[in-house]
Amino acid sequence: MGFIVGALFPRKAADDGSLKLFREIFGGRLSKAGEAVTWKSALRCATALACARVIAHGLAQVPLKLFEERADGSKHPAREHALYRVLYRKPNPWQTSFEFRETIGLHLALAGRAYCFKTIVSGVIRELIPLEPGSVTTRLAPDGIDVIYTVVGHDGKTREFSSGLIWHIKGASWNGWEALDPLDLARESIGLSIATEASHAGLHRNGVRPTGVYSVEGTLNPQQYKDLRQFLAENYAGEKNGGLPMIVDRAAKWLSTAMTGVDAQHLETRRYQVEEVCRSMGVMPLMVYSGDKTQAFASVEALFQAHVTFTMAAWWERLEQSIDCNVLTEKDAEQGIYAKFIGSGLLRGSTKDRGDYFSKALGAGGSPAWMTQDEVRGLEELNPMGGDAAKLPVASNLPKPPAPGPNPDPNDDPAGASA
């Protein structure tokens, strides 16, 4: 083992980060269920795959833009900024912004961290290139302030970079500079899901028939034992032979030694593991198509909103602040440049919800308007109309203040009159 690690990592043979990388690549994370849990095996777990996809798509499908807050308080897209197109459309030569953020989302969901190399030309970031989390190790610099990143390239060589060249997006962290590993923390729940699925598949491979002892009178020689084993496998095992009666001779007896799928409660266990994996990855079961059949439409709609509020909003805020602090410069901050996910992009597939949202934004229902017609048209990729369409509409059905009554006569004293 030491020779292999030394050959792969000649400069860091005894480094803990290298050993960690070695174990991650070659499956050293065994769960108590006996399954190795790595990002590859986790993706073969349907629930973990669905959870990772929900998070990745939630980060990728919502527009990510740079905005500029001006001195008068108005906010406008910072289209002239060099990073606007990099974040919004083309981060590098071979990825779209959707693909780039989808990759980052998968890394964050399964590794708890994401790294991107900054290609800087003349002091300006021109490209963001994602790095595989397993190829990067981090450590604090001797001064305890900066973080040093050791990257294993495709050529097997290791290189060190400072934080100025690496965009490091951290998930939940204990020490503040290194993220917790979600697969390591959820190893048992994901490992049990994989083991349960493999066990259930094995039952179906054998025709959902329990294993047992085929006992015969007398002694079988090696050839007879081999022939009998082959006879049973060809005639009574597998899906095509499921339900066939077993014909025995020589006073043979079949003694079952295993539980059936119903006895082992595989279905109940697998349903529970869906909830366990969702719980560990912070995704509601409904979002991975595992919901209670008794749920009404109103409750499902509320759960979808809860997913946006409690799952995706946190991820959006994490990336927005990471961009502001680690990608944009201090000069950008002084000029009011900031990154923002446009959450209304989630309404893109729902005409009814989009219409209701825009109606309320324009003042329907008696509430004050907070958007102009031109702003709504801009969200729908329509040209502005100008004039009154650029002004906030005034709601016509707002309650009017009560008309003032007649001025009371100061000499009129109801109390004195009654006296």
Secondary structure as a PSIPRED ss2 file (coil, helix, strand):
# PSIPRED VFORMAT (PSIPRED V4.0)

   1 M C   1.000  0.000  0.000
   2 G H   0.000  1.000  0.000
   3 F H   0.000  1.000  0.000
   4 I H   0.000  1.000  0.000
   5 V H   0.000  1.000  0.000
   6 G H   0.000  1.000  0.000
   7 A H   0.000  1.000  0.000
   8 L H   0.000  1.000  0.000
   9 F C   1.000  0.000  0.000
  10 P C   1.000  0.000  0.000
  11 R C   1.000  0.000  0.000
  12 K C   1.000  0.000  0.000
  13 A C   1.000  0.000  0.000
  14 A C   1.000  0.000  0.000
  15 D C   1.000  0.000  0.000
  16 D H   0.000  1.000  0.000
  17 G H   0.000  1.000  0.000
  18 S H   0.000  1.000  0.000
  19 L H   0.000  1.000  0.000
  20 K H   0.000  1.000  0.000
  21 L H   0.000  1.000  0.000
  22 F H   0.000  1.000  0.000
  23 R H   0.000  1.000  0.000
  24 E H   0.000  1.000  0.000
  25 I H   0.000  1.000  0.000
  26 F H   0.000  1.000  0.000
  27 G C   1.000  0.000  0.000
  28 G C   1.000  0.000  0.000
  29 R C   1.000  0.000  0.000
  30 L E   0.000  0.000  1.000
  31 S C   1.000  0.000  0.000
  32 K C   1.000  0.000  0.000
  33 A C   1.000  0.000  0.000
  34 G C   1.000  0.000  0.000
  35 E C   1.000  0.000  0.000
  36 A E   0.000  0.000  1.000
  37 V C   1.000  0.000  0.000
  38 T C   1.000  0.000  0.000
  39 W H   0.000  1.000  0.000
  40 K H   0.000  1.000  0.000
  41 S H   0.000  1.000  0.000
  42 A H   0.000  1.000  0.000
  43 L H   0.000  1.000  0.000
  44 R C   1.000  0.000  0.000
  45 C C   1.000  0.000  0.000
  46 A H   0.000  1.000  0.000
  47 T H   0.000  1.000  0.000
  48 A H   0.000  1.000  0.000
  49 L H   0.000  1.000  0.000
  50 A H   0.000  1.000  0.000
  51 C H   0.000  1.000  0.000
  52 A H   0.000  1.000  0.000
  53 R H   0.000  1.000  0.000
  54 V H   0.000  1.000  0.000
  55 I H   0.000  1.000  0.000
  56 A H   0.000  1.000  0.000
  57 H H   0.000  1.000  0.000
  58 G H   0.000  1.000  0.000
  59 L H   0.000  1.000  0.000
  60 A H   0.000  1.000  0.000
  61 Q C   1.000  0.000  0.000
  62 V C   1.000  0.000  0.000
  63 P C   1.000  0.000  0.000
  64 L E   0.000  0.000  1.000
  65 K E   0.000  0.000  1.000
  66 L E   0.000  0.000  1.000
  67 F E   0.000  0.000  1.000
  68 E E   0.000  0.000  1.000
  69 E E   0.000  0.000  1.000
  70 R C   1.000  0.000  0.000
  71 A C   1.000  0.000  0.000
  72 D C   1.000  0.000  0.000
  73 G C   1.000  0.000  0.000
  74 S C   1.000  0.000  0.000
  75 K E   0.000  0.000  1.000
  76 H E   0.000  0.000  1.000
  77 P E   0.000  0.000  1.000
  78 A C   1.000  0.000  0.000
  79 R C   1.000  0.000  0.000
  80 E C   1.000  0.000  0.000
  81 H C   1.000  0.000  0.000
  82 A H   0.000  1.000  0.000
  83 L H   0.000  1.000  0.000
  84 Y H   0.000  1.000  0.000
  85 R H   0.000  1.000  0.000
  86 V H   0.000  1.000  0.000
  87 L H   0.000  1.000  0.000
  88 Y H   0.000  1.000  0.000
  89 R C   1.000  0.000  0.000
  90 K C   1.000  0.000  0.000
  91 P C   1.000  0.000  0.000
  92 N E   0.000  0.000  1.000
  93 P C   1.000  0.000  0.000
  94 W C   1.000  0.000  0.000
  95 Q E   0.000  0.000  1.000
  96 T C   1.000  0.000  0.000
  97 S H   0.000  1.000  0.000
  98 F H   0.000  1.000  0.000
  99 E H   0.000  1.000  0.000
 100 F H   0.000  1.000  0.000
 101 R H   0.000  1.000  0.000
 102 E H   0.000  1.000  0.000
 103 T H   0.000  1.000  0.000
 104 I H   0.000  1.000  0.000
 105 G H   0.000  1.000  0.000
 106 L H   0.000  1.000  0.000
 107 H H   0.000  1.000  0.000
 108 L H   0.000  1.000  0.000
 109 A H   0.000  1.000  0.000
 110 L H   0.000  1.000  0.000
 111 A H   0.000  1.000  0.000
 112 G C   1.000  0.000  0.000
 113 R E   0.000  0.000  1.000
 114 A E   0.000  0.000  1.000
 115 Y E   0.000  0.000  1.000
 116 C E   0.000  0.000  1.000
 117 F E   0.000  0.000  1.000
 118 K E   0.000  0.000  1.000
 119 T E   0.000  0.000  1.000
 120 I E   0.000  0.000  1.000
 121 V E   0.000  0.000  1.000
 122 S C   1.000  0.000  0.000
 123 G C   1.000  0.000  0.000
 124 V E   0.000  0.000  1.000
 125 I E   0.000  0.000  1.000
 126 R E   0.000  0.000  1.000
 127 E E   0.000  0.000  1.000
 128 L E   0.000  0.000  1.000
 129 I E   0.000  0.000  1.000
 130 P E   0.000  0.000  1.000
 131 L E   0.000  0.000  1.000
 132 E C   1.000  0.000  0.000
 133 P H   0.000  1.000  0.000
 134 G H   0.000  1.000  0.000
 135 S H   0.000  1.000  0.000
 136 V E   0.000  0.000  1.000
 137 T E   0.000  0.000  1.000
 138 T E   0.000  0.000  1.000
 139 R E   0.000  0.000  1.000
 140 L E   0.000  0.000  1.000
 141 A C   1.000  0.000  0.000
 142 P C   1.000  0.000  0.000
 143 D C   1.000  0.000  0.000
 144 G C   1.000  0.000  0.000
 145 I C   1.000  0.000  0.000
 146 D C   1.000  0.000  0.000
 147 V E   0.000  0.000  1.000
 148 I E   0.000  0.000  1.000
 149 Y E   0.000  0.000  1.000
 150 T E   0.000  0.000  1.000
 151 V E   0.000  0.000  1.000
 152 V E   0.000  0.000  1.000
 153 G C   1.000  0.000  0.000
 154 H C   1.000  0.000  0.000
 155 D C   1.000  0.000  0.000
 156 G C   1.000  0.000  0.000
 157 K C   1.000  0.000  0.000
 158 T E   0.000  0.000  1.000
 159 R E   0.000  0.000  1.000
 160 E E   0.000  0.000  1.000
 161 F E   0.000  0.000  1.000
 162 S C   1.000  0.000  0.000
 163 S C   1.000  0.000  0.000
 164 G C   1.000  0.000  0.000
 165 L C   1.000  0.000  0.000
 166 I E   0.000  0.000  1.000
 167 W E   0.000  0.000  1.000
 168 H E   0.000  0.000  1.000
 169 I E   0.000  0.000  1.000
 170 K E   0.000  0.000  1.000
 171 G C   1.000  0.000  0.000
 172 A C   1.000  0.000  0.000
 173 S E   0.000  0.000  1.000
 174 W C   1.000  0.000  0.000
 175 N C   1.000  0.000  0.000
 176 G C   1.000  0.000  0.000
 177 W C   1.000  0.000  0.000
 178 E C   1.000  0.000  0.000
 179 A E   0.000  0.000  1.000
 180 L C   1.000  0.000  0.000
 181 D C   1.000  0.000  0.000
 182 P H   0.000  1.000  0.000
 183 L H   0.000  1.000  0.000
 184 D H   0.000  1.000  0.000
 185 L H   0.000  1.000  0.000
 186 A C   1.000  0.000  0.000
 187 R H   0.000  1.000  0.000
 188 E H   0.000  1.000  0.000
 189 S H   0.000  1.000  0.000
 190 I H   0.000  1.000  0.000
 191 G H   0.000  1.000  0.000
 192 L H   0.000  1.000  0.000
 193 S H   0.000  1.000  0.000
 194 I H   0.000  1.000  0.000
 195 A H   0.000  1.000  0.000
 196 T H   0.000  1.000  0.000
 197 E H   0.000  1.000  0.000
 198 A H   0.000  1.000  0.000
 199 S H   0.000  1.000  0.000
 200 H H   0.000  1.000  0.000
 201 A H   0.000  1.000  0.000
 202 G H   0.000  1.000  0.000
 203 L H   0.000  1.000  0.000
 204 H H   0.000  1.000  0.000
 205 R H   0.000  1.000  0.000
 206 N C   1.000  0.000  0.000
 207 G C   1.000  0.000  0.000
 208 V C   1.000  0.000  0.000
 209 R C   1.000  0.000  0.000
 210 P C   1.000  0.000  0.000
 211 T C   1.000  0.000  0.000
 212 G E   0.000  0.000  1.000
 213 V E   0.000  0.000  1.000
 214 Y E   0.000  0.000  1.000
 215 S E   0.000  0.000  1.000
 216 V C   1.000  0.000  0.000
 217 E C   1.000  0.000  0.000
 218 G C   1.000  0.000  0.000
 219 T C   1.000  0.000  0.000
 220 L C   1.000  0.000  0.000
 221 N C   1.000  0.000  0.000
 222 P H   0.000  1.000  0.000
 223 Q H   0.000  1.000  0.000
 224 Q H   0.000  1.000  0.000
 225 Y H   0.000  1.000  0.000
 226 K H   0.000  1.000  0.000
 227 D H   0.000  1.000  0.000
 228 L H   0.000  1.000  0.000
 229 R H   0.000  1.000  0.000
 230 Q H   0.000  1.000  0.000
 231 F H   0.000  1.000  0.000
 232 L H   0.000  1.000  0.000
 233 A H   0.000  1.000  0.000
 234 E H   0.000  1.000  0.000
 235 N H   0.000  1.000  0.000
 236 Y H   0.000  1.000  0.000
 237 A C   1.000  0.000  0.000
 238 G C   1.000  0.000  0.000
 239 E H   0.000  1.000  0.000
 240 K H   0.000  1.000  0.000
 241 N H   0.000  1.000  0.000
 242 G C   1.000  0.000  0.000
 243 G C   1.000  0.000  0.000
 244 L C   1.000  0.000  0.000
 245 P C   1.000  0.000  0.000
 246 M C   1.000  0.000  0.000
 247 I C   1.000  0.000  0.000
 248 V C   1.000  0.000  0.000
 249 D C   1.000  0.000  0.000
 250 R C   1.000  0.000  0.000
 251 A C   1.000  0.000  0.000
 252 A C   1.000  0.000  0.000
 253 K E   0.000  0.000  1.000
 254 W E   0.000  0.000  1.000
 255 L E   0.000  0.000  1.000
 256 S E   0.000  0.000  1.000
 257 T C   1.000  0.000  0.000
 258 A C   1.000  0.000  0.000
 259 M C   1.000  0.000  0.000
 260 T C   1.000  0.000  0.000
 261 G C   1.000  0.000  0.000
 262 V C   1.000  0.000  0.000
 263 D C   1.000  0.000  0.000
 264 A C   1.000  0.000  0.000
 265 Q C   1.000  0.000  0.000
 266 H H   0.000  1.000  0.000
 267 L H   0.000  1.000  0.000
 268 E H   0.000  1.000  0.000
 269 T H   0.000  1.000  0.000
 270 R H   0.000  1.000  0.000
 271 R H   0.000  1.000  0.000
 272 Y H   0.000  1.000  0.000
 273 Q H   0.000  1.000  0.000
 274 V H   0.000  1.000  0.000
 275 E H   0.000  1.000  0.000
 276 E H   0.000  1.000  0.000
 277 V H   0.000  1.000  0.000
 278 C H   0.000  1.000  0.000
 279 R H   0.000  1.000  0.000
 280 S H   0.000  1.000  0.000
 281 M H   0.000  1.000  0.000
 282 G C   1.000  0.000  0.000
 283 V C   1.000  0.000  0.000
 284 M C   1.000  0.000  0.000
 285 P H   0.000  1.000  0.000
 286 L H   0.000  1.000  0.000
 287 M H   0.000  1.000  0.000
 288 V H   0.000  1.000  0.000
 289 Y C   1.000  0.000  0.000
 290 S C   1.000  0.000  0.000
 291 G C   1.000  0.000  0.000
 292 D C   1.000  0.000  0.000
 293 K C   1.000  0.000  0.000
 294 T C   1.000  0.000  0.000
 295 Q C   1.000  0.000  0.000
 296 A C   1.000  0.000  0.000
 297 F H   0.000  1.000  0.000
 298 A H   0.000  1.000  0.000
 299 S H   0.000  1.000  0.000
 300 V H   0.000  1.000  0.000
 301 E H   0.000  1.000  0.000
 302 A H   0.000  1.000  0.000
 303 L H   0.000  1.000  0.000
 304 F H   0.000  1.000  0.000
 305 Q H   0.000  1.000  0.000
 306 A H   0.000  1.000  0.000
 307 H H   0.000  1.000  0.000
 308 V H   0.000  1.000  0.000
 309 T H   0.000  1.000  0.000
 310 F H   0.000  1.000  0.000
 311 T H   0.000  1.000  0.000
 312 M H   0.000  1.000  0.000
 313 A H   0.000  1.000  0.000
 314 A H   0.000  1.000  0.000
 315 W H   0.000  1.000  0.000
 316 W H   0.000  1.000  0.000
 317 E H   0.000  1.000  0.000
 318 R H   0.000  1.000  0.000
 319 L H   0.000  1.000  0.000
 320 E H   0.000  1.000  0.000
 321 Q H   0.000  1.000  0.000
 322 S H   0.000  1.000  0.000
 323 I H   0.000  1.000  0.000
 324 D H   0.000  1.000  0.000
 325 C H   0.000  1.000  0.000
 326 N H   0.000  1.000  0.000
 327 V C   1.000  0.000  0.000
 328 L C   1.000  0.000  0.000
 329 T C   1.000  0.000  0.000
 330 E H   0.000  1.000  0.000
 331 K H   0.000  1.000  0.000
 332 D H   0.000  1.000  0.000
 333 A H   0.000  1.000  0.000
 334 E H   0.000  1.000  0.000
 335 Q C   1.000  0.000  0.000
 336 G C   1.000  0.000  0.000
 337 I E   0.000  0.000  1.000
 338 Y E   0.000  0.000  1.000
 339 A E   0.000  0.000  1.000
 340 K E   0.000  0.000  1.000
 341 F E   0.000  0.000  1.000
 342 I C   1.000  0.000  0.000
 343 G H   0.000  1.000  0.000
 344 S H   0.000  1.000  0.000
 345 G H   0.000  1.000  0.000
 346 L H   0.000  1.000  0.000
 347 L H   0.000  1.000  0.000
 348 R H   0.000  1.000  0.000
 349 G H   0.000  1.000  0.000
 350 S C   1.000  0.000  0.000
 351 T H   0.000  1.000  0.000
 352 K H   0.000  1.000  0.000
 353 D H   0.000  1.000  0.000
 354 R H   0.000  1.000  0.000
 355 G H   0.000  1.000  0.000
 356 D H   0.000  1.000  0.000
 357 Y H   0.000  1.000  0.000
 358 F H   0.000  1.000  0.000
 359 S H   0.000  1.000  0.000
 360 K H   0.000  1.000  0.000
 361 A H   0.000  1.000  0.000
 362 L C   1.000  0.000  0.000
 363 G C   1.000  0.000  0.000
 364 A H   0.000  1.000  0.000
 365 G H   0.000  1.000  0.000
 366 G H   0.000  1.000  0.000
 367 S C   1.000  0.000  0.000
 368 P C   1.000  0.000  0.000
 369 A C   1.000  0.000  0.000
 370 W C   1.000  0.000  0.000
 371 M C   1.000  0.000  0.000
 372 T C   1.000  0.000  0.000
 373 Q H   0.000  1.000  0.000
 374 D H   0.000  1.000  0.000
 375 E H   0.000  1.000  0.000
 376 V H   0.000  1.000  0.000
 377 R H   0.000  1.000  0.000
 378 G H   0.000  1.000  0.000
 379 L H   0.000  1.000  0.000
 380 E C   1.000  0.000  0.000
 381 E C   1.000  0.000  0.000
 382 L C   1.000  0.000  0.000
 383 N C   1.000  0.000  0.000
 384 P C   1.000  0.000  0.000
 385 M C   1.000  0.000  0.000
 386 G C   1.000  0.000  0.000
 387 G H   0.000  1.000  0.000
 388 D H   0.000  1.000  0.000
 389 A H   0.000  1.000  0.000
 390 A H   0.000  1.000  0.000
 391 K C   1.000  0.000  0.000
 392 L C   1.000  0.000  0.000
 393 P C   1.000  0.000  0.000
 394 V C   1.000  0.000  0.000
 395 A C   1.000  0.000  0.000
 396 S C   1.000  0.000  0.000
 397 N C   1.000  0.000  0.000
 398 L C   1.000  0.000  0.000
 399 P C   1.000  0.000  0.000
 400 K C   1.000  0.000  0.000
 401 P C   1.000  0.000  0.000
 402 P C   1.000  0.000  0.000
 403 A C   1.000  0.000  0.000
 404 P C   1.000  0.000  0.000
 405 G C   1.000  0.000  0.000
 406 P C   1.000  0.000  0.000
 407 N C   1.000  0.000  0.000
 408 P C   1.000  0.000  0.000
 409 D C   1.000  0.000  0.000
 410 P C   1.000  0.000  0.000
 411 N C   1.000  0.000  0.000
 412 D C   1.000  0.000  0.000
 413 D C   1.000  0.000  0.000
 414 P H   0.000  1.000  0.000
 415 A H   0.000  1.000  0.000
 416 G H   0.000  1.000  0.000
 417 A H   0.000  1.000  0.000
 418 S H   0.000  1.000  0.000
 419 A C   1.000  0.000  0.000
